[in-house]
Amino acid sequence: MSQAESAPFENRFNFMAADSGPHKHPYTCSFHWFRTPDGRLIGLDLVRSDDMERRALRVCALSPGSDMITLVLEGRSAEWAPFTTDAPPRLDLGKPVLGRGENWIAAAASAPGQSIGSVSFELHFNVQIPGKGTGECGLLLGHMTAMDYLRMEVSGWIEINGVRTDVSRAPGYASIHFGDFLPDYAGIATVPPHNDRSSGILVNVTDADDVKHGAALLGDKSLVYGYGSGQVPAFFMTAGNLEKGRVPLGQGRQLEISNIRGFDHFLLDRPTNTATADATFVAGASAETRVPLGQVILDFGGKDYAPLLRA
């Protein structure tokens, strides 16, 4: 084994996905959220699923006071242009395009009949807070692991339905999930505000189908862990059951979720719901500590998780 193959995958200080070289894994997706200068909230998910021989792109855009518009495109890998990692690809190839490399992503796709009928973008990142997560070490215990970038600057451009918007150093976050395959999951995050001292949270949820060893110990509970800032603990982990409007965080703490606005779809054969909501961090035996976190984004995949975001 060469030194490059035995060295850990160093993607903590730069956005880097496990898409190429000795650290490539069968499944990798990256989830991105940021705001454009006109106040729109943009969500992007780029999926390379070699384990299922598929590619997928999900795009969400939410303008203040408007309904979310979306694009969900999934297909066999052969129906997409080759996945690029060395440099941003050409986006005018006449078929869907995905690319992801060190500190950049790019894509182009069309989906006639959807509320986002066409999209293309090239975005570059400057990581502000080093990524948090177990990296490849997490794959010793689970089929998928994550690296979460709680704050980064996003620059470049995105074109939705023929309207191009330039972005310069917009605050955003990204989460990379990689490993053997996509298990059932749930994710919740606040989009970083301009004020670095604001309270925020990022929650990852998985269950027994992701666990390689000791799944029976988890039983029917979910593993919930994540990171916070401001008045939210820097790290938390617990095993518990999610309910509509409530996520356990351990030690008597929970996340309350309200005003959910989402849309149902399928991703890699799993029922999925992507949504925005209002969130409040609650702590104390009598819930005496309540910290409003403002708007959060949620992405729940799997038959047990997706229905929790439905009305």
Secondary structure, DSSP 8 states (H G I E B T S, - for coil): --HHHHS----SSS---S-SGGG--SEEEEEEEEE-TTS-EEEEEEEEETTTTEEEEEEEEE-TTS--EEEEEEEEGGGS---B-SS---S-SSS-EEEEETTEEEEEEE-TTSSS-EEEEEEEEEESS--BS-GGGGGGTBSEEEEEEEEEEEEEEEEETTEEEEEEEEEEEEEEEEESS--SEEEEEE---S-TTS-EEEEEEE-GGGBSS-HHHHTT-EEEEEEEETTS-SEEEEEE--BTTEEEEETTEEEEEEEEEEEEEEETTEEEEEEEEEEEEEESTT--EEEEEEEEEEEEESTTTGGGG--
